Amino acid sequence: EMTRHLLTLLLAFASISVGSRSADKWMGTPVNVTYDHRALKINGERQLLISGSIHYPRSTPGMWDDIFRRSKEAGIDVVETYIFWNLHQPIESQELFFEGNADVMTFLKLAQKHKLWVNLRIGPYVCAEWDYGGFPEWLREKPDVVFRDYNQPFMSAMSTFVRQIVDKLDSFFAPNGGPIILAQIENEYGWVEHAYGANGTRYAQWAIDFAQSLNVGVPWIMCQQDDIANAINTCNGFYCDNWISSHYSQFPNQPAFWTENWPGWFQQWGEPKPTRPVQDVAFATARWFARGGSLQNYYMWHGGTSFGRWAGGPGDITSYDYDVALDEYGYPNEPKYSHSKRLHEILHQYQDTIIGQNNIPTPITLGPNQDAYVWGSGSSSIAFVSNIDDKSEISVKFQGKTYQLPPWSTTLIDSQGNILYCTAQLERKQVETSSQWEAVPSFSANYTWYEEPTTFWKPVQSSSPIEQFTLTRDLTDYLWYSTKIQVEKSATHTLEITNTQDYFYVFIDGKLQSVNTGNSRIYVAAGNHVLQILVATLGMVNYGLHMEQYKRGILGTVKWDGRDITNNGWTMQPGLYGEDMEIFTEAGSNRVSWNSGKPTKNAAIWVRYFFDLDQVENAPYALDLGSMERGAAYVNGYNIGRYWLKDGQGDCTPCNYSGAYDPSKCRVNCGQPSQRFYHVPFDWLKSRDNLVTLFVEAGGDPSGVQLVKRQPGRVCVEVSENEDAFVECAPGSWISSIDFASFGTPTGTCGNFVESSCSATKSKSIVEKLCLGNSYCNIAATDSVFGDPCPTVAKNLKVQVTCK
């Protein structure tokens, strides 16, 4: 049974000191970063480090400060980010680009301001569900290039870019007073190295030798790379505790680092949303530290948004929410945020005990699937007691006491036998259950429209269709293909198109005939006509072998009534005229004539909306595109991403947290669009003359588009007696009403709490006094605060508030 009075005091102290060991002490001054077999060392002191991936281009500079603040408050010590080559150098001949959300220098400065260390994963191959895995398209055009191989054209380009980044960020490395304490070269290369044979092994060794030659002054890591001795090998996966023993046997002088603990998963168009229960994430994390790990990183901690055309796959949705602790908009995702925070508090509280011990403790067997790892001795010791059985609660005896262990759980126990934390028990629940999107009243769905020309202004001629990226250079999703056909008689004709990627639209004389259909039956009158095919990509591949060979567009044959017209003579047009004229910007919008009224076409059109805002709030905004089908969306000239209202189809069987996770489990929202709401960062909005522009590939009703803002909505907290209930609204909002409060034995779930006969009579008025009008409040669930409505009965406190 928990000793909660002591626990409340311990956690109160821990919440003050979370993450403060080294960053608060030394941030901003030059430090010496080394490592031994147990941990990373800063100025000679070992560090237990909890890290979270936050990709700077997947949020905006206006969001970074709050994201870092919430991360620090949750016990994050280190921010892990990639460097995105194609973001910084989309065109080889141009200077590296560092503006807007590519401003990694400002990102690093803000991390330092919040006393967060940084793990800089330079790659430059990053995977990351990012377009082309971070490679710029121009790299594939280099003669004889082979990506990620011992290949001089590739290694020359890669080393040039990495050296430029290191030089640019030199002052941010920890020995120079900056926040960067780790750096990574390459990424998960060990998973593909075998396919490149001996050259792959030579390349991996070259990569780390080159990185070491840069003398950045911090250790280099290579994840999933067990054949390189002069870099720290790290683990990626849903679980990595079983990896630790093999790592130590191979590299006894290296610490155990987990660079990617996947707390969720990415999503593709047409899939239901993936989720991973926080109980399972916490179990994996606790097992990692129990068995000897000293650094763990959540990939992701804040996923954000793949704005513009940066989503990879191909076919990854624009949202990169990932079901992680900070949601797509940078706000706590409950209960994942709070449950993770509590684990971090305890790990930091006992960090000296855990990393101060040189040897990993021998596990104590408590049953066939139950064990305990005890770190330290005496009053400072902590035990990690686990039940790996994924079906049954098990009763065990440990150090003279009996404990009930939930299935698939780790329980943290102090030297007195008190339970500090159980991964399977959400003891302090804060659940924001109705984060409702509300229409922004000043946004009007009145729109004007412009027809995208199907006549070409910069044509390219060829006897047969040319591969798409050869012409577009990945600077646009779109490529038009056109050829002339002669029709002998008015009738229904057949068009066969093979191997065309990723998505295409067939037009005859500028009128849409079919969508993404390899075999079309089209009625065409006798005479001469123009066949036009608009091909749209869904992001370049981000993972795989020989990515330099990746191709898109019309790659197969085209037949008209069975006659092969592949070599008929073709004209191609890279991109859209609207893109070329930048009609999604305020200046470019005036370069074409817009029409009012309902569009006369249902494909290849642009629509635009103007609106004002009474006030631009630091709050989540989005475009509700539920009435549309497919295309691209822009706000004030910023490309907020591809949109596609394709329903998620799959298995949405109710989820049980226990048992090994894989991404097919715990899917939700079957039968709903994979993505309906598209993030509009508040710092991309202004008070007057906002412009929303959509390119409509086909279908939809533009009159149904709406700008929405997410309201903080309902917040519920449930705690046991003698615990603290911490109620917090989103930044910029406050507690406007107390909808329910009862200290006693209330029942029910958030939104449906029910008061019982055992309830302190002044529960609601006490909570109102503590909370109303505040952005947050802390309520002690004790008899001294509420009185004792039912002596000898175990009580709890349930609170429901509305934030506005």
Secondary structure, DSSP 4 states (H G I P E B T S, - for coil): ---HHHHHHHHHHHHHHTT-SSHHHHTTS---EEE-SS-EEETTEEE-EEEEEE-GGGS-HHHHHHHHHHHHHTT--EEEEE--HHHH-SSTTSPPP--GGG-HHHHHHHHHHTT-EEEEEEES---TTBGGGG--GGGGGSTT--TTSS-HHHHHHHHHHHHHHHHHTGGGBGGGTSSEEEEEES-SGGGTGGGGHHHHHHHHHHHHHHHHHT--SS-EEEET-TT-SSSEEEEEES--GGGHHHHHHH-TTS--EEEEE-SS---BTTSPEE---HHHHHHHHHHHHHTT--EEEEEEEE--B-TTTTB-TTTB-SB--TT-SB-TTSSB-TTHHHHHHHHHHHHHHTHHHHHH-SSPPPPEEEETTEEEEEES-GGG-EEEEEE--SS--EEEEETTEEEEEPSSEEEEEETTS-EEEETT---SEEEE----EEE-TT-----EEEEPPSS-SS-EEESSPPPHHHHHTTS-SEEEEEEEEEESSSEEEEEEE-SEESEEEEEETTEEEEES-SEEEEEE-SEEEEEEEEEE------SSS-GGG---EE-S-EEETTEE-TTS-EEEEES-HHHHTTTTSTTGGGGS--B-SS-S-SEEEEEEEEE--S---SS-EEEE-TT--EEEEEETTEEEEEEE-PBP-S--PPP-S-S---TTSSEE-TTSBS--EEEE-GGG--SS-EEEEEEEEE---GGG-EEEEE--EEEEEEEETTSEEEEEPPTT--EEEEEEEEEES-BS-TT--B--SSB-TTHHHHHHHHHTT-SEEEEE-SHHHH--SSTTS--EEEEEEEE-
